[in-house]
Every structure is written in C-alpha cells, then in structure tokens.
Amino acid sequence: MTRVKCSALRGKKPDELSKQLDELRQELNNARVGKVTGSGGAAKLSKIRSIRKSIARVLIVTHQTTKENLRKLYHGKKFKPKDLRPKKTRAIRRLLTRKEKSIRSAKTKRKQWAFPRRVYGIKA
C-alpha cells in the first residue's frame, strides 16, 4: 500500500477509516511475519516504517474529527470536559473571572457612591 495522506483521509467517513485501519494493521502484521520468517525480503522490511506511519495518520485523523465533533457538541454549554477547556497556565486558570472581580459588597458600593473619584482639571 502507498503512503497515506491526511488530506485524503479527512474526506472519508469514520467506518471507512476504521476499515482502512484494519487493512493497514493486517498489512503490518504480514510484513512483521515476513521479517521473522525471512521470506519478505528487503522490500517488506522497508515497508514496515511507512505502514506504521500510515496507521498513525489514520489514528490522528480519527482523533481530530472526534475532538472536533465534541467541540461542536459542547459549544455554548456551561460545562465542558477538561480536555476541551483552554489549557493556558495553572496560575491563569486559577484567577478570578471578570464577573467575580467586579462583585462589590453593599458597604463598598455605598462608600464608592458617597466618595466618588475626584476629577481634576488643569487651567492652561
């Protein structure tokens, strides 16, 4: 089998991808058996690497499509799975949200209303 390209895989349906993955795994198995028995020759030995890479590409595309579908499913929802949330840094994740920062107690609101920030102008 020739080298598989991710762009070609993205257009396929999930059941087609799983079928292709099974075929590639079977081909890899045959190549490994040929390597052990010595009947494969140099051509099959060099093919093992490309088959493994093709399997990886198929798996990458399947994982990307499932993750993309999950992102669409959870878009706009209140809670998201941890792997779909933005990673950022630990410190940033623990910061207060904009709404939590803006919350003031009744006493603080009264004080701010009673003593607003003074605005000064300079005469030229």
Residue pairs with C-beta under 8 A, 6 or more apart in sequence:
1 23
1 24
1 27
1 51
1 54
3 50
3 53
3 54
4 20
4 24
4 54
4 57
4 58
5 57
6 57
6 60
6 61
9 17
9 20
9 57
9 58
9 61
10 61
10 65
12 20
14 62
14 65
17 58
17 61
17 62
18 62
20 58
21 55
21 58
21 59
21 62
24 51
24 54
24 55
24 58
25 55
27 51
28 48
28 51
28 52
28 55
31 40
31 44
31 45
31 47
31 48
31 51
32 48
33 40
34 40
34 41
34 44
35 44
35 45
35 48
67 83
67 84
70 81
70 84
71 84
74 80
74 81
74 84
104 112
